[in-house]
Amino acid sequence: PQKSRNYEVGYKGILGKKFRADISVFYIEVEDEIVPYQLPNQVGRTYFRNAGLSERKGLEMGLTYKIRAGLTTYFNYTYSDFQYKNYVTTAGKFDGNTLPGIPKHNVYGEIRYFPRIGIYGIFQVRSIGELYADDANLTKNNGYATVNLRVGYRKQIKNLTLEPFIGINNLFNEIYNANIQINAAFNRYFEPAAGSFVFGGLTVRVGK
């Protein structure tokens, strides 16, 4: 098992009637960090081993602002500085290397318009920084940004609420990897994500 010591300090509050903030900084020291890896003669199977010692330093921030009734913006940012402090395997010594699979910068923003009845919409932007795919930090996955859009219409008919909607994920057809196989065999680290795609549906609710 891995063991950790966690230290965190933060602030959470509502400023006025429209602004909300959640901010925290943290430090985590992990003994025997559990790390996934694969073997060349057993492709597709994942095994796990322990790193001696690692540390995680970071910042998490979430901000919400209510522009007007039904119209809200949200912003989230995470900074992650995660490193091995003591980690040696038969493949080498990785002291000081960045933990794979975790981007240093992660940003998410959203604008939501949700009136009680009528047309609504959600606009989302996500930006993921570059990250490493292996303990040696020799294989890097580039950063990327995606945009999603969804619109719909709510119609109340007595006790029945009808809500048709349509959306586009990855609006600008960004090319990126949806998943990373950490320490994969034969350099099979990357699993590509889908390009732009359209989805839609109809939600029906009974009752008020």
Secondary structure, DSSP 8 states (H G I E B T S, - for coil): --EEEEEEEEEEEEETTTEEEEEEEEEEEEEEEEEEE--TTSTT--EEEEEEEEEEEEEEEEEEEEEETTEEEEEEEEEEEEEEEE-EETTEE-TT-B-TT--SEEEEEEEEE--SSEEEEEEEEEEE--EESSTTS-SEE--EEEEEEEEEEEEEETTEEEEEEEEEESTT----EEEE-TT-GGG--EEE----EEEEEEEEEE--
